[in-house]
């Protein structure tokens, strides 16, 4: 599941201005979400 998660979510997430200004691109946001959610 984690192998395809970036491909699945990448086109569904649109970083806001604050995220972009902080250097948080789509992949970084997905990585952050993965760190917060237990994936089994």
C-alpha positions as CSV (number, residue, x, y, z in Angstrom):
1,X,0.0,0.0,0.0
2,X,2.7,2.5,0.9
3,X,4.4,1.8,-2.4
4,X,1.5,3.3,-4.4
5,X,0.2,5.8,-1.8
6,X,2.3,8.7,-3.3
7,X,1.0,7.9,-6.8
8,X,-2.6,7.7,-5.6
9,X,-2.6,10.9,-3.4
10,X,-0.2,13.1,-5.5
11,X,-2.9,14.3,-7.9
12,X,-5.6,14.6,-5.2
13,X,-3.7,17.0,-2.9
14,X,-3.2,20.6,-3.6
15,X,-0.8,22.4,-1.2
16,X,-2.0,25.8,0.0
17,X,0.1,28.9,-0.1
18,X,1.4,28.5,3.4
19,X,2.5,24.9,2.7
20,X,4.3,26.0,-0.5
21,X,5.9,28.9,1.2
22,X,7.2,26.6,3.9
23,X,8.7,24.3,1.3
24,X,6.1,21.6,1.8
25,X,5.3,20.1,-1.5
26,X,2.8,17.4,-2.2
27,X,5.2,14.5,-1.5
28,X,6.3,16.1,1.8
29,X,2.7,16.4,2.9
30,X,2.1,12.7,2.0
31,X,5.2,11.7,4.0
32,X,3.9,13.7,7.0
33,X,0.5,12.0,6.8
34,X,2.2,8.6,6.6
35,X,4.1,9.5,9.8
36,X,0.8,10.3,11.6
37,X,-1.3,7.4,10.5
38,X,-0.6,3.8,11.4
39,X,-0.4,1.8,8.1
40,X,-1.0,-1.9,8.6
